[in-house]
Amino acid sequence: MREKSVLGIDLGTSSVKILQRYADGKSKKSRAKYEKKDPNGWWNAVKKALSQADLKSVEAIGLSSQVGTYIVDENIVIGWDCPIGEKELKYLKEKHTPEEFIQEISMHHPDLFSYPLPRLSYIQEKYPKAKKVCQPKDYICEKLTGAYVTDPYSWRGLANLETKKYSKKFLDELGFSKEKLPLILEETKQAGCTRKLDLGGEELAEGIPVYTGLNDFFSALLGMGLLNQGEIFDLSGTSEHLGVLEEKISPHTKMVSGPYLKDFVHYGVTASSGASLDFGLRLWKNNKMNLEEIGKRKPPVFLPYLNGERAPIWDAYARGMFFGISAGCTEEELAYGVLEGVAFSLYHIYESLGSPGAVKLKIAGGAAVNPVLNQLKAELFQIPAEIQEETDSSALGAVMIASIGAGWYADYGDAAKNMCCIRGQTEPLGKYREWLLERFSLYKELYPAVKKQYEQLRRINQ
């Protein structure tokens, strides 16, 4: 008899990743890059990745996706990194108090114009006759099942995460009809069943249950087994999230704080860590650097703001910068500066969160395979860095939801116990922390010192 399996489909920013998990614990992966970052591009990539999977064994599918990208009438795309919504966000935050936001959307509204309210405000003005507005996961779910549904967490900033409903107050204020938006279902609810899908030699059968799932960030937290208050996490990717699970909301934070499953998550997110690491790896080709050697040198300090920065400086027009390059500076030292700058950006967020105490730092995502970066994080935080086995943690979170839906496990805790594994642990060395903290202090002074020059550079480059 064929071993049963479940699938997790995760739509990232550049590719779709599918994780297939069998009942015996074995797993299989497939991936496909987007030829175009539009609905057809996403759907074609999903079909290509599905064609590489063992489809005859699948008994449930869970979904996960990037958010902050909006699709208008299935063809107009406003990407997560598009600057549209800045003036709308400013207006909304001037008009409404933090208490109003907490009452309506169960969290304060962060300084992110990719959230639904500023984007829908823009869409309502620009496309008043639009009939449908959704996000990538909603679109793929409808293509798979015919059901136009979503989960409340993917619409944070418009949906109240406690009532699991869109805010009527804000929709009325925008003059935006709820009928244009997908129906909200809880993440573990069945969205529908697959329609028969011919994949050019392979076939996805009709009738496989598809579960609504979560946004990629929350799905990744689930895939890290993050379920207990006080746990600190670092999730790397195109952007990088660092935060902590807490008992209640932090209403006055400059970071993001809101409901996550049964608790509250308090975190900051970078804009450029992935781009910075790619840049650093292009500089550093031999992959033999270690902190022991670098500590004897004089590497430059790096601001990792290649695509601007979100937390904690909130400046979309900031850019990367090396400070302190000497005549003998090597590529290896430049590359180290990039890794260190990414680690510093996370520690900067950590300070902004109030430096919460913890016994370990859970690390997942693509950058979790970099030993120097893991060592830097362990050294700065002075706690062990626990490296998760599965780097595609968003896809694993989708798999966990599908496995609960299929009846393999009773709940999230049961699924995490059976599916979330640790690859290894990096201990802090202790002897480099003071040196790193001195460099971190300099790092924090650099951005305020050149903020005006960033504005001048922006004017020049327009």
Disulfide bonds with the S-S distance in Angstrom:
none
